[in-house]
Structures are given as C-alpha cells and as structure tokens.
C-alpha cells in the first residue's frame, strides 16, 4: 500500500544502500529477510518519518538511518497501517 509517490531511481538508490549495508554487516541481511518487511514498506516508513520531521530534504546518512530502523530486531508497524 503505497501512500507516497517515489521515483524508481530513488528506490533503486535506497535498495543499493541497503544491499551495501548487508555486505558490510551480514546480520543486517537476516533482518531484511523478515517476510513481514518489504521495500515498499521501507519507502513508506521513510516518507512518513520525513513528513513527521517537517523537513523537506535529508542527506543520505539520515535516509540510511531511517531505513535501517525499519528493519529492527523487533517488528515496527508503520503508523500508516494503524491509522
């Protein structure tokens, strides 16, 4: 369920960032393999978090931190699914 519009180039860049993280930190790959998580969910989570912050642009490191937070040890249910 996409609630925000994202372009394919941005999504591809985010996927690349996450893949590089998996290579650097193999335990992160286990978190990403969680069947209840998806790239679409990660993008939506990212958009919601940016919207909550009130910022209109963020740097790559912040994007990565938010995406990594979406794939935690414990499940986070994005607010757009509970609203």
C-alpha contacts under 8 A as a table, 3 or more apart, distances in Angstrom:
res1	aa1	res2	aa2	distance
1	X	40	X	7.68
1	X	41	X	7.85
2	X	5	X	7.31
2	X	40	X	6.86
2	X	41	X	7.84
2	X	44	X	6.45
3	X	44	X	6.56
4	X	44	X	6.51
4	X	47	X	6.78
6	X	10	X	6.85
6	X	11	X	7.01
6	X	43	X	7.94
7	X	10	X	5.51
7	X	11	X	6.47
8	X	11	X	5.05
8	X	12	X	6.00
9	X	12	X	5.06
9	X	13	X	6.16
10	X	13	X	5.07
10	X	14	X	6.25
11	X	14	X	5.05
11	X	15	X	6.15
11	X	43	X	7.47
12	X	15	X	5.04
12	X	16	X	6.16
13	X	16	X	5.05
13	X	17	X	6.23
14	X	17	X	5.02
14	X	18	X	6.24
14	X	64	X	7.79
15	X	18	X	5.11
15	X	19	X	6.09
15	X	39	X	7.65
16	X	19	X	5.03
16	X	20	X	6.15
17	X	20	X	5.19
17	X	21	X	6.28
17	X	64	X	7.19
18	X	21	X	4.95
18	X	22	X	6.26
18	X	64	X	7.65
18	X	67	X	7.94
18	X	68	X	7.90
19	X	22	X	5.00
19	X	23	X	6.38
20	X	23	X	5.12
20	X	24	X	6.23
21	X	24	X	5.03
21	X	25	X	5.75
21	X	26	X	7.89
21	X	28	X	7.13
22	X	25	X	5.02
22	X	26	X	5.06
22	X	27	X	7.27
22	X	28	X	5.43
22	X	29	X	4.90
23	X	26	X	5.77
23	X	29	X	7.96
25	X	28	X	5.60
25	X	29	X	7.40
26	X	29	X	5.30
26	X	30	X	7.22
27	X	30	X	5.33
27	X	31	X	6.92
28	X	31	X	5.08
28	X	32	X	6.31
29	X	32	X	4.98
29	X	33	X	6.19
30	X	33	X	5.11
30	X	34	X	7.01
31	X	34	X	5.62
31	X	71	X	5.65
31	X	72	X	6.54
31	X	73	X	6.68
32	X	37	X	7.10
32	X	71	X	5.98
33	X	37	X	7.66
34	X	37	X	5.60
34	X	71	X	8.00
35	X	38	X	7.38
37	X	41	X	6.40
37	X	42	X	7.40
37	X	71	X	7.26
38	X	41	X	5.00
38	X	42	X	6.15
39	X	42	X	4.88
39	X	43	X	6.14
40	X	43	X	5.16
40	X	44	X	6.17
41	X	44	X	5.07
41	X	45	X	5.97
41	X	78	X	7.94
42	X	45	X	5.00
42	X	46	X	6.06
42	X	67	X	6.08
42	X	70	X	6.09
43	X	46	X	5.00
43	X	47	X	6.18
43	X	67	X	7.72
44	X	47	X	5.07
44	X	48	X	6.15
45	X	48	X	5.18
45	X	49	X	6.16
45	X	67	X	7.76
45	X	70	X	6.95
45	X	78	X	6.03
46	X	49	X	5.20
46	X	50	X	6.18
46	X	63	X	7.23
46	X	66	X	6.08
46	X	67	X	6.39
47	X	50	X	5.16
47	X	51	X	6.02
48	X	51	X	5.02
48	X	52	X	6.11
48	X	79	X	7.96
48	X	80	X	7.70
49	X	52	X	5.07
49	X	53	X	6.26
49	X	66	X	7.61
50	X	53	X	5.08
50	X	54	X	6.54
50	X	55	X	6.21
50	X	56	X	7.55
51	X	54	X	5.37
51	X	55	X	6.81
51	X	56	X	7.90
55	X	58	X	7.13
58	X	62	X	6.28
58	X	63	X	6.91
59	X	62	X	5.46
59	X	63	X	6.44
60	X	63	X	5.03
60	X	64	X	6.14
61	X	64	X	5.08
61	X	65	X	6.16
62	X	65	X	5.01
62	X	66	X	6.22
63	X	66	X	5.28
63	X	67	X	6.15
64	X	67	X	5.06
64	X	68	X	5.97
65	X	68	X	5.18
65	X	69	X	6.16
66	X	69	X	5.05
66	X	70	X	6.49
67	X	70	X	5.16
67	X	71	X	7.02
68	X	71	X	5.39
68	X	72	X	7.02
69	X	72	X	5.58
70	X	76	X	6.82
71	X	74	X	7.99
71	X	75	X	7.54
72	X	75	X	6.46
72	X	76	X	7.49
77	X	81	X	6.89
77	X	82	X	7.41
78	X	81	X	5.65
78	X	82	X	7.01
79	X	82	X	5.12
79	X	83	X	6.06
80	X	83	X	5.38
